[in-house]
Amino acid sequence: MQRAAPPVALYAHIPFCVSLCPYCDFVVNAGAAARGPRARVDAYVAALLAEVDLRADALDARWGPPEGAAEGRRQPLATVYLGGGTPSLLSAGAVAAILGRIRARFGLAPGAEVTLEANPGPDERGDLAGFVAAGVTRLSIGAQSLVPSELRRLGRRHAPGDVGATVAEARAAGIGSVSLDLLYDVPGQTAASWDATLAAALDLAPDHLSLYALTLDDPGAEGLTGPAGDHLPTTPGGRRWRERARAEQDEDRAAAAYDRACDVLQAAGLRHYEISNWARPGHESRHNLAYWERRPYEAVGTGAHAFDGRVRRWNAASLAGYLAALTPSSGPGPGPRRHPAPVLPPGGMEELDDATATAEEIVLGLRTDRGVPAAAAEPGEPAASALAWGLAHGLVERGSDRRLRLTRRGALLSNEVFARIV
């Protein structure tokens, strides 16, 4: 069974957005927290740097400093991912400060992948040339749709032309890999409008595409929003929007949209390397592959999750609690109790037992085109009955390389397979 090990990747969460999209379940602080005289961005960046130091201190004590430092035993990071929220709202100086601190405390391998998420609006995409100078090598653009009516329905602030402008600006700035995020099963979406989005996206020649079915969950109902929860409560307006949108969704339409995307993107020469992700050769997301391969990763910021191979750890979603823990204070102040020196933020952890770890390894492996060893379906193995069911129903197939993979139909019905494994 996998043992604990030092991280190969690091995720940093930047929770600020100009406005909150009604479907969004990510940890986001919008409006006055993001811009204006009451903005918390500078305070958050300072707190994030403090958490980087505290997490690195713990790793130094456990594994030794990164390779290159005195008696270094940890390998430098292979990937860093600045996600959100809208990390492109940060100044280039703030991004440079974050990446500089990560480089100093964790190390960055030569040729490391450094991703930054961006919204494509002209007032949100940020200083792309400055981000490149800070060390960013990959841009993930939240396009979501390239149809004006769908963008309006989703509450997005940008227009389709802003996506193309952002891609062009990224190329001019020297960003070597550009990814687009798109949504399907959007209220009001048709087969024709989905085809239009796919065609317009491919016209921009992205290196990578991530396609997600619009999910409209309620994190509060799932118990994820308590004091140590990794989600924020859904706003009343967001809940009403989701109720209306949910009534307009259709499983058959979603399956048809996914099936159509598989055909179109395959014809365009993109590798379908994970259920929701396609890439040109060499542009697969190395950071996300670390997740799917269950490699250890560190994480900082509100709501961020880390994994050392045996233990999952998460920070609470509360911005106030995060700042209170990591912002030193010599005296009492309003809100949560502050500390004379930074301390780790509130959150939680879970140690995985062997059965859970094995099930997770198989589920994550099946998400990718590499699949899992055929031995996982042999009698006596934990997932044998589930995989046998998938093989019998044409959802799983056995390759000539003695590996099991989801079929196209299996990808469409992957939750049916995964539910039987876990």
Secondary structure, DSSP 8 states (H G I E B T S, - for coil): -------SEEEEEE-EESS--TT--S--EEGGGTSSTT--HHHHHHHHHHHHHHHHHHHHHHH-SBTTSTT--B--EEEEEEEES-GGGS-HHHHHHHHHHHHHHH-EEEEEEEEEEE--STTTS--HHHHHHHT--EEEEEEE-SSHHHHHHTT----HHHHHHHHHHHHHHT-SEEEEEEEES-TT--HHHHHHHHHHHHHT--SEEEEEE-----TTTTT--STT-SS----HHHHHHHHHHHHH--HHHHHHHHHHHHHHHHHTT-EEEETTEEE-TT-S-HHHHHHHTT--EEEESTT-EEE-SSEEEEE-S-HHHHHHHHSB-SS--SSS--BSS----SEEEEE--HHHHHHHHHHHHHHBTT-EEGGGGSTTSTTHHHHHHHHHTTSEEE-TTSEEEE-HHHHHTHHHHHHHH-
